[in-house]
Amino acid sequence: MQTSEIVLVGGSGKTGGRIIKRLEARGLAIRVASRSSARPFDWEDRSTWRGALEGASSAYVAFQPDLSVAWAAEAIEALARVAVECGLEHIVLLSGRGEEGAQRSEAALKASGIDTTILRASWFCQNFSEGAFLEQILAGRLQLPAGEVSEPFIDADDIADAAVAALTHPSHRNKTYELTGPRALTFRQAVAEIAQATGRPIEYEQVSMADFTGGLAAAGLPQGLINLLEELFGQVLDGRNASTMGGVAEILGRPATDFSQYARRTAATGLWSA
């Protein structure tokens, strides 16, 4: 079992915070690498990379903003070189399902020679409670440019459990796991399950891409994030990821969390009642 220091690149995100809590509960030595950490890490300032990685034996890497951006694969390749030079033995990469950019990044990481574990995931359940959709869910109507394409939403807690397993058990090295929920739902069906769990009327409305991006711009979202969401809805959400996969059971030995479980659990916190 892994006992040396683990560095989390992107430790402040939906998965990173969950992984930190799990590793700390095990008493393992961890280091968060972000722009605001004691040893800062900035994807756009490569002079920060070595200091953030030195002294660690393994790393969890969640690339920002997304592996689909044009410069991601080259950045992952460069990071892997620095990691090898710093003596790291293993990198767990949070990757994307059905994204060509993510596949290029995976190949670049593997080519470095460092041991790798690839965790592929797409839409998180937590997008409805911790991400871009929360405000609209609270307002009672979610408007997205998504029709009847199904998505097997994955719980971020399942991703965190998988990452911890990969970081602490050598048997998961040099393997790729496709992480999905056990059931595919459309966004309309997902919203209906949230409404049922909360006992509140929450509607789903499909809108055009132009109306969607225009609304994001009016709300003040950065153009980079708008472009990313446009790509995810316009390209990746085309049915290519509709199939459920067994990666959660394979790495954790238990079923993946169903969206209804997530909805009931989140509703019980009162978050969606605000």
C-alpha positions in Angstrom: 0.0 0.0 0.0 1.1 3.5 -0.8 2.7 5.3 2.2 4.8 8.1 0.6 3.5 11.6 -0.1 0.8 12.0 -2.6 0.3 15.3 -4.5 -3.1 16.3 -5.8 -2.9 18.6 -8.9 -6.3 20.2 -9.0 -7.1 19.4 -5.3 -9.7 22.1 -5.0 -12.2 20.7 -7.5 -15.2 18.4 -7.2 -13.1 15.3 -7.0 -10.0 16.7 -5.4 -11.6 17.8 -2.2 -13.3 14.4 -1.8 -10.0 12.6 -2.4 -8.2 14.7 0.2 -10.8 13.8 2.9 -10.4 10.1 2.1 -6.6 10.1 2.1 -6.5 12.1 5.3 -8.8 9.7 7.0 -6.3 7.0 6.2 -3.5 9.0 7.7 -1.6 9.3 4.5 0.7 12.2 3.7 -0.8 14.5 1.0 0.0 17.8 -0.7 -2.4 20.0 -2.5 -1.1 21.6 -5.6 -3.1 24.6 -6.8 -2.6 28.3 -7.5 -3.2 29.1 -3.8 -1.4 26.2 -2.1 1.8 26.5 -0.1 3.7 25.1 -3.1 1.7 26.8 -5.9 0.9 25.0 -9.1 -0.4 26.8 -12.2 -1.1 25.0 -15.5 -0.2 28.2 -17.3 3.1 28.8 -15.4 5.3 25.9 -15.8 8.0 27.3 -13.5 5.7 26.3 -10.7 5.5 22.6 -11.6 8.8 21.3 -10.3 8.4 22.8 -6.8 4.9 21.4 -6.5 5.9 17.9 -7.4 9.3 17.4 -5.8 9.3 15.0 -2.9 6.2 13.2 -3.9 6.0 9.6 -5.1 2.6 9.7 -6.9 0.0 12.2 -8.1 -3.6 12.6 -8.9 -4.0 15.0 -11.8 -7.2 16.8 -12.8 -6.5 19.1 -15.7 -8.0 22.6 -15.9 -10.1 23.7 -17.7 -10.6 20.4 -19.6 -8.6 17.8 -21.5 -10.5 18.8 -24.6 -8.7 22.1 -25.0 -6.1 22.3 -27.7 -3.0 22.6 -25.5 -3.9 19.9 -22.9 -2.0 17.0 -24.4 1.2 18.9 -24.7 0.8 20.2 -21.1 0.2 16.6 -19.8 3.3 15.4 -21.7 5.4 18.2 -20.2 4.0 17.5 -16.7 4.9 13.8 -17.0 8.5 14.7 -18.0 8.8 16.9 -14.9 7.2 14.2 -12.7 9.7 11.6 -13.9 12.6 14.0 -13.3 11.2 14.6 -9.8 11.1 10.9 -9.0 7.4 10.3 -9.1 6.5 6.7 -9.9 2.7 6.9 -10.6 0.1 9.4 -11.9 -3.6 8.9 -11.7 -5.2 11.0 -14.5 -8.9 12.1 -14.4 -9.7 11.8 -18.1 -12.9 12.2 -20.2 -15.0 9.8 -22.0 -15.4 10.1 -25.8 -13.1 13.2 -26.1 -10.4 13.1 -28.7 -8.4 15.6 -26.7 -8.6 13.4 -23.6 -7.3 10.4 -25.6 -4.4 12.4 -26.9 -3.5 13.4 -23.3 -3.8 9.8 -22.1 -1.4 8.7 -24.9 1.1 11.5 -24.0 1.1 10.4 -20.4 1.6 6.8 -21.1 4.5 7.6 -23.6 6.4 9.1 -20.7 7.1 5.7 -19.2 5.6 6.6 -15.8 3.1 4.2 -14.3 -0.4 5.4 -15.0 -4.0 4.8 -14.0 -6.6 6.4 -16.3 -10.0 7.2 -14.8 -12.4 8.1 -17.6 -15.6 10.0 -16.6 -18.0 12.3 -18.2 -21.0 14.2 -16.7 -21.0 14.3 -12.9 -24.2 14.0 -10.9 -22.8 16.9 -8.9 -23.2 19.3 -11.8 -26.8 19.6 -10.5 -25.7 20.4 -6.9 -22.2 21.9 -7.0 -21.8 23.1 -10.5 -23.3 25.2 -13.3 -26.8 23.9 -13.0 -27.4 24.5 -9.3 -28.8 28.1 -9.6 -31.4 27.0 -12.2 -32.4 24.0 -10.2 -33.0 26.3 -7.2 -35.1 28.6 -9.4 -37.2 25.6 -10.5 -36.3 25.4 -14.2 -33.2 24.0 -15.9 -32.7 25.2 -19.5 -30.1 23.3 -21.5 -29.4 22.6 -25.2 -29.8 18.8 -24.6 -32.6 16.7 -26.0 -33.3 13.0 -25.6 -29.7 11.8 -25.5 -29.0 9.7 -22.4 -26.0 10.0 -20.1 -25.0 7.6 -17.3 -24.2 10.3 -14.8 -21.4 9.4 -12.4 -21.3 10.3 -8.8 -18.1 12.3 -7.8 -17.9 10.2 -4.7 -17.5 7.1 -6.8 -14.7 8.9 -8.7 -13.0 9.8 -5.5 -13.2 6.3 -4.2 -11.7 5.0 -7.4 -8.9 7.5 -7.3 -8.0 6.6 -3.7 -8.0 2.9 -4.7 -5.7 3.7 -7.6 -3.4 5.8 -5.5 -3.0 3.3 -2.7 -3.0 -0.1 -4.4 -0.3 -1.0 -7.0 -2.6 -3.5 -8.7 -4.4 -0.6 -10.4 -1.3 0.7 -12.1 -1.2 0.8 -15.9 -5.0 0.2 -16.2 -7.8 2.3 -17.6 -11.2 2.4 -15.9 -14.4 3.7 -17.6 -16.5 5.1 -14.7 -20.2 5.6 -15.2 -23.4 5.4 -13.2 -25.4 2.1 -13.6 -28.2 3.7 -15.6 -28.4 6.3 -18.4 -30.9 9.2 -18.1 -31.7 12.2 -20.2 -31.3 15.5 -18.6 -35.1 15.8 -18.5 -35.3 12.5 -16.6 -32.6 13.6 -14.2 -34.4 16.8 -13.4 -37.6 14.8 -12.8 -35.8 12.6 -10.3 -34.5 15.6 -8.5 -38.0 17.1 -8.4 -39.3 13.8 -7.0 -36.6 13.7 -4.3 -37.2 17.3 -3.2 -41.0 17.3 -3.5 -40.6 20.6 -5.4 -41.8 21.4 -9.0 -38.7 21.6 -11.1 -39.0 21.7 -14.9 -36.6 21.0 -17.7 -36.7 23.0 -20.9 -34.6 22.3 -24.0 -33.3 25.5 -25.6 -31.2 26.3 -28.6 -27.4 26.5 -28.3 -27.5 30.2 -29.2 -30.0 30.9 -26.4 -27.9 28.8 -24.0 -24.6 30.5 -24.7 -26.2 33.9 -24.8 -27.7 33.3 -21.3 -24.3 32.3 -20.0 -22.7 35.4 -21.4 -25.4 37.6 -19.9 -24.8 35.9 -16.5 -21.1 36.9 -16.7 -19.5 33.5 -17.2 -16.0 33.6 -18.7 -15.9 33.0 -22.4 -13.5 30.1 -22.0 -16.1 28.3 -19.8 -18.9 29.1 -22.3 -16.8 27.6 -25.1 -16.1 24.5 -23.1 -19.8 24.0 -22.3 -20.7 24.6 -25.9 -18.3 21.9 -27.0 -19.6 19.4 -24.4 -23.2 19.9 -25.3 -22.6 20.2 -29.0 -20.1 17.4 -29.6 -19.6 15.0 -26.7 -23.4 14.8 -25.8 -24.3 13.1 -29.0 -24.9 9.6 -27.7 -21.3 8.4 -27.8 -21.2 8.0 -24.0 -24.7 6.7 -23.5 -23.6 3.1 -22.7 -23.0 2.2 -19.1 -19.6 0.7 -18.2 -18.4 -1.5 -15.4 -15.4 0.5 -14.3 -16.7 1.3 -10.8 -17.4 -2.3 -10.0 -14.1 -3.4 -11.5 -12.0 -1.1 -9.3 -14.1 -0.9 -6.2 -15.8 -4.2 -6.1 -19.3 -2.6 -5.6 -22.0 -1.2 -7.8 -21.8 2.4 -9.0 -24.1 4.9 -7.3 -27.4 5.3 -9.1 -28.6 8.9 -9.9 -31.7 8.3 -7.7 -29.4 7.6 -4.7 -27.5 10.8 -5.3 -30.7 12.8 -5.7 -32.2 11.5 -2.4 -28.9 11.9 -0.5 -28.5 15.5 -1.8 -32.2 16.4 -1.2 -31.8 15.2 2.4 -29.2 17.9 3.0 -31.7 20.6 2.2 -29.4 22.1 -0.5 -32.2 22.1 -3.2 -34.7 23.6 -0.7 -32.9 26.9 -0.5 
